[in-house]
Amino acid sequence: GSRSGQPQTTLSGEMKAASALLLFLVSDVALAAQVTPVQKVIQLLEGMSATGKKEKHDEQVQFAAYKQFCDDTTVEKKRAIEEANEKIDMLKADVEKYISDAATLTKEIAGHDDDIAAWTGDMKAATKVRDMEKTDYDAMHKDYSESVDALERAIAVLKKQAYTRKQATFTQVGALQKLDLIPKEAKKTIEAFLAQEPDEGLAVSAPEAAGYEFQSQGVIEMLEKLLDKFIDERTVLEKEEMNAKHAYDMLIQDLTAQTDQAKQDRTEKAETKAKKLQAKADAEGDLMDTTTTRDADQKYLDDLTATCEQKASDFESRQQLRTEELEAIAKAIEIISSSAVSGNADKYLPTLIQKKSFVSLRTDAQSQSQTHAAAYLKTMAKQLQSRVLAAVADRAAADPFRKVKKMIKDLITRLMEEANEEAEHKGWCDTELSTNEQTRKEKTEAVETLHAEIDQLEASIAKLTEDISDLTKAVAELDAAMAKATTIRQDEKKTNEQTIADAQEAQTAVAQALTVLKEFYAKAGEATAFVQQPEIFDSPYKGMQSENGGVVGMLEVIESDFARLEADTKAAEASAQKEYDTFMTDSKVDKSAKSADIEHKTAKKQDETQALTVKTEDLEGTQKELDAALAYFDKLKPSCVDAGVSFEDRVARREEEIKSLQEALRILNGEDIA
């Protein structure tokens, strides 16, 4: 049934009206010859009462349908407005959150920019300091190397020329005085040694030569101590340089890793900020659309409420009027049916029905006009295939002249009223169908869009879940690799420290052995230098000097081997430690990046999961709205769409019927009936 509450005039309604009119006309003709005027009045009043009751009932049914439409539409619009208000509150909260997130990200990006600038400045400063340290180291290492080289040449020359001093001796030894690292006391000793006449050494006897050798040996021992001291200091300098370079490399590596991570974080946060601002713009657009739709629904609801209230008031007034009308008709029937009227009429007017007053009043002209009008109506009835005109034509040929004119006038009035009612109903249908079509289109597009967004969110969440799982696994593998590398490094360091300790202990022992041997043979040579030589001996005994030289040389080689072992092990330890530190730094940076990525993706997954929940709820609400619009369209179709005959055809047909009836009136009396 229709919820319009508007009058509906269809082709089937016209056919029913025509049938009722035919029955009324036929019955009126048949009874006209059998009843008195009073009885005729009573019958007319009873017919009016029946018609009034029927129309009152029809009006109640019609208003009940209209009231149902008002109630259903009001509930639907209130629900839509309530949901829109909830969505507006949620969208406002989303916009505020996006603004807050964007502001937070802006501060964090500025913080990253400050960190990047600071770390870049630190790297430049550290590089500048490192360059200065390297310059100082190169100069100092060069001085030590030149000093060690000069000492080694001077010691070699002094040992070789212990008995025959040549000018080369003075050149090699004198060069030591120009070195900055040689202590002042040592320079004085060298200067005193060089102050001796070179020729004096050639004129001395054997005992004096031994004394000279002893004097040179003191200078040699001093120079050897200086040589050992410089070598040790150069070794310390090299270690300090290696440690300083390693510390610089580690600092630069750490600052570079921090800078790269900060740049990556800044880029990600800038992208996230852009997405937040885009989401804010989308939410604001959605907020505007939702607010506009809510306001339109509220206006429609207000207008509908006012219209429904007005219709309800009109219905109550019409019902009250119809009730009073029926009461008046009933009262009139009661009065006319009383003995005062009906009894006296039966007594004094028994033969009134036999009088043919209407026939005697007819004139030949009226009879001709009536016949002409009946013929015209029959012709138009055939052309228009109108049962209404056919019934009127039959009545016009058989009924009295005045009753035909009144009947035609009443029928014209009724057809015009039906035309107005149907036009009003058509306008209402057009408005409702247009509004419903727009609603169905908007909701269908919204449902399709929400389905697409939900599919996209579900795919993104699945990808994020997979990425988080992979990153978590990679972090676990990094932890395991770092733990394994730490264990290996600790074992390797322990072995290297033991090797270095053993090499140092061996060097100490070899040095002690060398000292014992050198001291013994030095004393042995001194002790036998002044002893009276027996004839059997060609030379004084000074111990196994030749064998001593071989043993001492071998011990010195062994000592140098242990020193080299110590140096190589320390270098290997430093290299291994550097590689370990580099690996650990890279791994920590990688782990930090992956952990940050996990945190970022987890937060993004949470946001998208929340968005998916909201979109799913939106889809459910929008689908309900679409279903309601489709259901309402189905209710509109019987009265507004599936009428069988188009509105234009019904209007044209009714206009032709009205024109035909008006022409019949003009034929009857030549008047233009409005």
C-alpha positions in Angstrom: 0.0 0.0 0.0 1.1 3.6 -0.4 2.6 5.7 2.4 1.9 8.9 0.5 -1.3 9.9 2.2 -2.3 11.6 -1.1 -5.4 10.8 -3.2 -4.8 8.1 -5.8 -6.9 8.0 -9.0 -6.1 5.1 -11.3 -7.8 3.6 -14.3 -9.3 0.8 -12.0 -10.7 3.6 -9.8 -12.5 5.2 -12.7 -14.0 1.9 -13.8 -15.4 1.4 -10.3 -16.8 4.9 -10.3 -18.4 4.3 -13.7 -20.0 1.0 -12.5 -21.4 2.6 -9.3 -22.8 5.4 -11.4 -24.5 3.0 -13.8 -26.1 1.1 -11.0 -27.3 4.3 -9.4 -28.7 5.6 -12.6 -30.5 2.3 -13.5 -31.9 1.9 -10.0 -33.0 5.5 -10.0 -34.9 5.1 -13.3 -36.6 1.8 -12.1 -37.7 3.2 -8.7 -38.9 6.5 -10.0 -42.2 5.0 -11.0 -42.7 3.2 -7.7 -42.0 5.6 -4.8 -43.6 8.8 -3.4 -41.6 12.1 -3.3 -41.1 11.7 0.5 -39.9 8.2 0.1 -37.5 9.4 -2.6 -36.1 12.0 -0.2 -35.6 9.3 2.4 -33.8 7.1 -0.1 -31.6 10.0 -1.2 -30.7 10.8 2.5 -30.0 7.2 3.2 -27.8 7.1 0.1 -25.9 10.2 1.3 -25.5 8.5 4.7 -24.0 5.4 3.2 -21.7 7.4 0.9 -20.6 9.6 3.8 -19.8 6.5 6.0 -17.9 4.9 3.2 -15.9 8.0 2.4 -15.2 8.5 6.1 -13.9 4.9 6.3 -11.8 5.3 3.1 -10.4 8.5 4.5 -9.5 6.7 7.8 -7.7 4.0 5.8 -6.0 6.5 3.7 -4.8 8.6 6.7 -3.6 5.4 8.5 -1.4 4.6 5.5 -0.1 8.2 5.5 0.5 8.2 9.2 2.5 4.9 8.8 4.6 6.6 6.2 5.2 9.6 8.6 6.1 7.3 11.5 8.4 5.1 9.4 10.1 8.0 7.7 10.5 9.9 11.0 12.2 6.9 12.6 14.4 6.4 9.6 15.5 10.0 9.5 16.1 10.3 13.3 18.3 7.2 13.1 20.2 8.7 10.2 20.6 12.0 12.0 21.7 10.2 15.2 24.3 8.1 13.3 25.5 11.2 11.5 26.0 13.0 14.8 28.0 10.1 16.1 30.0 10.1 12.9 30.6 13.8 13.1 31.8 13.5 16.7 34.2 10.7 15.6 35.4 12.7 12.6 36.0 15.8 14.8 38.0 13.6 17.2 40.0 12.2 14.2 40.8 15.6 12.9 42.0 16.8 16.3 44.1 13.6 16.6 45.6 14.1 13.1 46.4 17.7 14.0 48.0 16.6 17.3 50.0 13.9 15.6 51.2 16.2 12.9 52.3 18.8 15.5 54.2 16.1 17.4 55.9 14.8 14.2 56.9 18.4 13.4 58.6 18.7 16.7 60.3 15.3 16.3 61.5 16.2 12.8 62.9 19.4 14.1 64.7 17.4 16.9 66.1 15.1 14.2 67.3 18.1 12.2 69.1 19.5 15.3 70.7 16.1 16.1 71.9 15.7 12.5 73.4 19.2 12.5 75.0 18.6 15.9 76.4 15.2 14.9 77.7 16.6 11.6 79.5 19.3 13.5 80.9 16.7 16.0 82.3 14.7 13.0 83.9 17.8 11.5 85.5 18.8 14.9 86.7 15.3 15.6 88.2 15.0 12.1 90.0 18.3 12.6 91.4 17.2 15.9 92.3 13.9 14.4 94.2 15.5 11.6 96.2 17.6 14.1 97.0 14.5 16.2 98.1 12.7 13.1 100.4 15.5 12.1 101.9 15.6 15.5 102.3 11.8 15.5 104.0 11.8 12.1 106.5 14.4 13.2 107.2 12.7 16.5 107.4 9.3 14.9 109.8 10.7 12.3 112.0 12.1 15.1 112.1 8.8 16.9 112.8 6.8 13.7 115.6 9.2 12.8 117.0 9.0 16.3 116.8 5.2 16.4 118.5 5.0 12.9 121.2 7.4 13.9 121.9 5.6 17.2 122.0 2.2 15.4 124.6 3.6 12.9 126.7 5.2 15.6 126.7 2.1 17.8 127.6 -0.1 14.8 130.5 2.3 13.9 131.8 2.5 17.5 131.7 -1.3 17.9 133.5 -1.8 14.5 136.1 1.0 15.1 136.9 0.4 18.7 140.7 0.3 18.0 141.1 2.4 14.9 139.1 5.6 15.1 138.6 7.2 11.8 136.9 10.4 10.8 133.7 8.5 10.0 133.4 7.7 13.7 133.2 11.4 14.5 130.7 12.0 11.7 128.3 9.2 12.8 128.6 10.0 16.5 128.7 13.7 16.0 125.4 13.5 14.1 123.7 12.5 17.4 124.3 15.9 18.8 121.9 17.4 16.2 119.0 15.2 17.3 116.3 16.9 19.5 115.5 13.7 21.4 119.1 13.1 22.7 119.2 14.2 26.4 121.6 17.1 27.2 123.7 14.8 29.5 124.2 12.3 26.7 125.2 15.1 24.3 127.8 16.3 26.8 129.2 12.7 27.1 129.3 12.4 23.3 130.9 15.8 23.0 133.6 14.8 25.6 134.2 11.6 23.8 134.6 13.3 20.4 136.9 15.9 22.0 139.7 13.3 22.3 142.4 13.4 19.6 141.9 10.8 16.9 145.6 10.1 16.6 146.0 9.3 20.3 144.4 6.0 19.8 147.1 5.0 17.3 150.0 5.6 19.6 148.9 3.8 22.7 150.4 0.5 23.7 148.4 -2.7 24.2 147.3 -2.0 27.7 146.4 1.5 26.8 144.4 0.2 23.8 142.4 -2.0 26.2 141.7 1.1 28.3 140.5 3.0 25.3 138.2 0.1 24.4 136.7 0.3 27.8 136.1 4.0 27.4 134.3 3.5 24.1 132.3 0.7 25.6 130.8 3.1 28.1 129.6 5.4 25.3 128.2 2.4 23.4 126.3 1.2 26.5 124.9 4.7 26.9 123.9 4.9 23.3 122.3 1.4 23.5 120.3 2.4 26.5 119.1 5.5 24.6 118.3 3.2 21.6 116.3 0.9 23.8 114.5 3.9 25.4 113.7 5.4 22.0 112.4 2.1 20.6 110.2 1.6 23.6 108.9 5.2 23.4 108.3 4.9 19.7 106.4 1.6 20.3 104.3 3.4 23.0 103.7 6.3 20.5 102.6 3.8 17.8 100.2 2.1 20.3 98.8 5.4 21.3 98.4 6.4 17.7 96.7 3.1 16.9 94.4 3.6 19.9 93.6 7.2 19.0 92.9 6.2 15.4 90.7 3.3 16.5 88.8 5.6 18.9 88.4 8.2 16.1 87.1 5.5 13.7 84.7 4.2 16.3 83.4 7.7 17.0 83.0 8.6 13.3 81.3 5.2 12.7 78.9 5.8 15.7 78.1 9.4 14.7 77.6 8.3 11.0 75.3 5.5 12.1 73.4 7.9 14.4 73.1 10.5 11.6 72.0 7.9 9.0 69.4 6.6 11.5 68.2 10.1 12.3 67.9 10.9 8.5 65.9 7.7 8.0 63.7 8.5 11.0 63.2 12.0 9.7 62.2 10.8 6.3 59.7 8.3 7.7 58.2 10.8 10.1 58.0 13.4 7.2 56.1 10.8 5.2 53.9 9.9 8.2 53.2 13.6 8.8 52.1 14.0 5.1 49.8 11.0 5.5 48.4 12.5 8.7 47.7 15.8 7.0 46.1 14.0 4.1 44.0 11.9 6.5 43.0 15.2 8.2 42.0 16.7 4.9 40.0 13.6 4.0 38.3 13.5 7.5 37.5 17.2 7.1 35.9 16.6 3.7 34.0 13.6 5.1 33.0 15.8 8.1 31.6 18.5 5.7 29.7 15.9 3.6 28.3 14.2 6.7 27.3 17.6 8.3 25.6 18.7 5.0 23.7 15.4 4.8 22.7 15.5 8.5 21.5 19.1 8.1 19.5 18.1 4.9 18.0 15.2 6.8 17.1 17.4 9.8 15.4 20.0 7.5 13.5 17.2 5.7 12.5 15.8 9.1 11.3 19.2 10.3 9.3 19.8 7.1 7.9 16.3 7.3 6.9 16.7 10.9 5.2 20.0 10.2 3.4 18.5 7.2 2.4 15.3 9.1 1.1 17.4 12.0 -0.9 19.6 9.6 -2.3 16.5 7.8 -3.3 15.0 11.1 -5.0 18.2 12.2 -6.8 18.3 8.8 -7.8 14.7 9.2 -9.3 15.3 12.7 -11.2 18.2 11.4 -12.6 16.3 8.3 -13.5 13.4 10.5 -15.3 15.6 12.9 -17.2 17.3 10.1 -18.1 14.0 8.5 -19.4 12.8 11.9 -21.5 15.9 12.3 -22.8 15.5 8.7 -23.8 11.9 9.3 -25.5 12.9 12.5 -27.5 15.6 10.7 -28.5 13.2 7.9 -29.6 10.6 10.4 -31.6 13.3 12.3 -33.3 14.4 9.0 -34.2 10.8 8.1 -35.7 10.4 11.5 -37.8 13.5 11.1 -39.0 12.8 7.6 -39.7 9.1 8.5 -42.0 10.3 11.3 -45.8 10.1 11.0 -46.0 13.9 10.8 -44.3 13.8 7.4 -44.2 10.3 5.9 -47.7 9.4 7.3 -49.4 12.5 6.0 -47.7 12.1 2.7 -49.0 8.5 2.3 -52.5 9.7 3.3 -52.8 12.9 1.2 -50.4 12.3 -1.7 -51.0 8.7 -2.8 -51.4 9.5 -6.5 -48.5 12.0 -6.8 -46.3 9.3 -8.3 -48.8 8.8 -11.1 -48.5 12.4 -12.2 -46.0 12.9 -15.1 -45.0 16.3 -14.1 -41.6 16.0 -15.6 -43.0 14.8 -18.9 -45.6 17.5 -19.1 -42.9 20.1 -18.5 -40.6 18.9 -21.3 -40.7 20.9 -24.4 -39.9 19.7 -27.9 -36.7 21.9 -27.9 -35.5 20.3 -24.6 -36.2 16.8 -25.9 -34.2 17.6 -29.0 -31.3 19.0 -27.0 -31.3 16.0 -24.7 -31.4 13.6 -27.6 -28.5 15.6 -29.3 -26.5 15.6 -26.1 -27.0 11.8 -25.6 -25.9 11.1 -29.1 -22.8 13.3 -28.7 -21.8 11.6 -25.4 -22.2 8.1 -27.0 -20.0 9.2 -29.9 -17.3 10.5 -27.6 -17.6 7.4 -25.3 -16.8 5.2 -28.3 -13.8 7.4 -29.4 -12.4 7.6 -25.9 -13.5 4.1 -24.9 -14.9 5.7 -21.7 -17.5 3.8 -19.7 -18.2 6.9 -17.7 -19.3 8.8 -20.9 -21.3 5.8 -22.0 -23.2 5.6 -18.7 -24.0 9.3 -18.9 -25.1 9.0 -22.5 -27.6 6.2 -21.5 -28.8 8.3 -18.6 -29.2 11.4 -20.7 -31.4 9.5 -23.2 -33.7 8.2 -20.4 -33.7 10.7 -17.5 -35.5 13.9 -17.1 -33.8 17.0 -18.5 -32.8 18.7 -15.3 -31.5 15.5 -13.7 -29.2 15.0 -16.7 -27.8 18.5 -16.5 -27.1 18.1 -12.7 -25.6 14.7 -13.2 -23.2 16.0 -15.8 -22.2 19.0 -13.7 -21.6 16.8 -10.7 -19.5 14.4 -12.8 -17.4 17.2 -14.2 -16.8 18.5 -10.7 -15.7 15.0 -9.5 -13.4 14.5 -12.5 -11.8 17.8 -11.9 -11.3 17.0 -8.2 -9.8 13.6 -9.1 -7.5 15.4 -11.6 -6.3 17.8 -8.9 -5.8 15.0 -6.4 -3.8 12.9 -8.9 -1.7 15.9 -9.9 -0.9 16.5 -6.2 -0.1 12.8 -5.8 2.1 12.8 -9.0 4.1 15.8 -7.6 4.6 14.0 -4.3 5.7 10.8 -6.1 8.2 12.7 -8.3 9.7 14.3 -5.2 9.9 11.1 -3.3 11.2 9.1 -6.2 13.9 11.7 -7.0 15.0 11.9 -3.4 15.0 8.1 -3.0 17.0 7.7 -6.3 19.6 10.2 -5.1 19.8 8.5 -1.7 20.2 5.0 -3.3 22.9 6.3 -5.6 24.8 8.0 -2.8 24.6 5.0 -0.5 25.5 2.5 -3.3 28.6 4.6 -4.1 29.4 4.8 -0.4 29.0 1.1 0.1 31.3 0.4 -2.9 33.9 2.9 -1.7 33.8 1.4 1.8 34.2 -2.1 0.4 37.3 -1.0 -1.5 38.8 0.8 1.5 38.2 -2.2 3.7 39.8 -4.5 1.1 42.8 -2.2 1.0 43.1 -2.0 4.8 42.9 -5.8 5.1 45.6 -6.2 2.5 47.8 -3.6 4.2 47.3 -5.1 7.7 48.3 -8.6 6.3 51.4 -7.1 4.7 52.3 -5.3 7.9 51.8 -8.5 9.9 54.2 -10.3 7.6 56.8 -7.5 7.7 56.7 -7.4 11.5 57.1 -11.1 11.7 60.1 -11.0 9.3 61.7 -8.0 11.2 61.2 -9.8 14.5 62.9 -12.9 13.2 65.8 -10.8 11.8 66.2 -9.0 15.2 66.4 -12.4 16.9 69.0 -13.6 14.4 71.0 -10.4 15.0 70.9 -11.0 18.8 72.1 -14.5 18.3 74.9 -13.4 15.9 76.1 -10.7 18.4 76.0 -13.2 21.3 78.1 -15.7 19.2 80.5 -13.0 18.1 80.9 -11.9 21.7 81.7 -15.4 22.9 84.3 -15.9 20.0 85.9 -12.5 20.7 86.2 -13.2 24.5 87.9 -16.6 23.8 90.2 -15.0 21.1 91.1 -12.1 23.5 91.9 -14.5 26.3 94.2 -16.5 24.0 95.9 -13.3 22.6 96.4 -11.9 26.1 98.0 -15.2 27.2 100.2 -15.2 24.1 101.3 -11.6 24.8 102.0 -12.4 28.4 104.1 -15.4 27.4 106.0 -13.4 24.8 106.7 -10.6 27.3 107.9 -13.2 29.9 110.1 -14.9 27.3 111.6 -11.5 26.3 112.3 -10.7 30.0 114.0 -14.1 30.5 116.1 -13.8 27.3 117.1 -10.2 28.3 118.2 -11.5 31.7 120.3 -14.3 30.0 121.8 -11.7 27.6 122.7 -9.5 30.5 124.3 -12.4 32.4 126.4 -13.4 29.4 127.4 -9.9 28.4 128.4 -8.9 32.0 130.4 -12.1 32.4 132.3 -11.8 29.2 132.9 -8.1 29.7 134.3 -8.9 33.2 136.3 -11.8 31.8 137.8 -9.6 29.1 138.7 -6.9 31.7 140.1 -9.4 34.2 142.6 -11.0 31.7 143.6 -7.8 30.0 146.4 -7.0 32.5 147.6 -10.5 33.4 151.3 -11.5 32.6 151.1 -13.6 29.5 152.9 -17.0 29.6 154.9 -17.9 26.5 152.7 -20.8 25.8 149.7 -18.5 25.1 149.7 -16.3 22.0 147.0 -14.0 23.4 145.3 -13.4 26.7 142.3 -15.6 27.6 139.1 -13.6 27.7 136.6 -16.4 27.8 134.9 -18.0 24.8 134.4 -14.7 23.0 133.8 -16.1 19.6 131.2 -18.7 20.9 129.8 -15.9 23.1 129.1 -13.8 20.0 127.2 -16.6 18.4 125.1 -17.4 21.5 124.4 -13.7 22.2 123.4 -13.2 18.5 121.1 -16.1 18.7 119.6 -14.9 22.0 119.1 -11.5 20.4 117.3 -13.0 17.4 115.2 -15.1 19.8 114.4 -11.9 21.8 113.5 -10.1 18.6 111.3 -13.0 17.6 109.4 -12.8 20.9 109.1 -9.1 20.5 107.8 -9.5 17.0 105.4 -12.2 18.4 104.2 -9.7 21.0 103.8 -6.9 18.4 102.0 -9.2 15.9 99.7 -10.6 18.5 98.9 -7.1 19.8 98.2 -6.0 16.2 96.1 -9.0 15.6 94.2 -8.4 18.8 93.7 -4.8 17.9 92.5 -5.7 14.4 90.2 -8.4 15.8 88.8 -6.0 18.4 88.3 -3.4 15.7 86.5 -5.9 13.5 84.4 -7.0 16.5 83.5 -3.4 17.4 82.6 -2.6 13.8 80.5 -5.7 13.6 78.8 -5.0 16.9 78.2 -1.3 15.9 76.8 -2.3 12.6 74.6 -5.0 14.2 73.3 -2.6 16.8 72.6 0.1 14.2 70.8 -2.6 12.1 68.9 -3.9 15.1 68.0 -0.3 16.2 66.7 0.4 12.7 64.7 -2.9 12.5 63.3 -2.3 16.0 62.2 1.2 15.1 60.7 -0.2 11.9 58.9 -2.9 14.0 57.6 -0.1 16.3 56.5 2.0 13.4 54.8 -0.8 11.5 53.1 -2.0 14.7 51.7 1.5 15.4 50.7 1.7 11.7 49.0 -1.7 12.0 47.1 -0.6 15.1 46.0 2.6 13.4 44.8 0.7 10.3 43.1 -2.0 12.5 41.2 0.8 14.2 40.4 2.4 10.8 39.2 -1.0 9.6 36.8 -1.3 12.6 35.5 2.2 11.9 35.1 1.5 8.2 33.3 -1.8 8.9 30.9 0.0 11.2 30.4 2.7 8.6 29.7 0.0 6.0 27.2 -1.7 8.2 25.4 1.6 8.9 25.5 2.7 5.2 24.3 -0.8 4.1 21.3 -0.4 6.4 20.6 3.0 5.0 20.8 1.6 1.4 18.5 -1.3 2.4 16.0 1.1 3.9 16.1 3.2 0.7 15.6 0.2 -1.5 12.7 -1.0 0.7 11.1 2.4 0.6 11.5 2.4 -3.2 9.6 -0.9 -3.3 6.8 0.7 -1.3 6.7 3.6 -3.7 6.5 1.5 -6.9 2.9 0.3 -6.6 1.4 3.8 -6.3 4.1 5.9 -8.1 5.7 3.6 -10.7 3.6 0.5 -11.5 0.2 2.2 -12.2 -0.3 0.3 -15.5 -1.2 3.5 -17.4 1.1 6.5 -17.5 0.1 9.7 -15.7 0.1 11.7 -18.9 -2.3 9.2 -20.6 -4.7 9.4 -17.6 -4.6 13.2 -17.6 -5.2 13.4 -21.3 -8.1 10.9 -21.1 -9.7 12.7 -18.2 -9.4 16.1 -19.9 -11.2 14.6 -23.0 -13.9 13.3 -20.8 -14.4 16.7 -19.1 -14.4 18.4 -22.5 -17.0 16.0 -23.8 -19.2 16.5 -20.7 -18.9 20.3 -21.0 -19.8 20.1 -24.7 -22.8 18.0 -23.8 -23.9 20.7 -21.4 -23.5 23.3 -24.1 -25.6 21.2 -26.4 -28.3 21.0 -23.7 -28.6 24.7 -22.9 -25.9 26.6 -24.8 -24.3 27.7 -21.5 -20.5 27.5 -20.8 -20.2 25.6 -17.6 -17.1 26.4 -15.6 
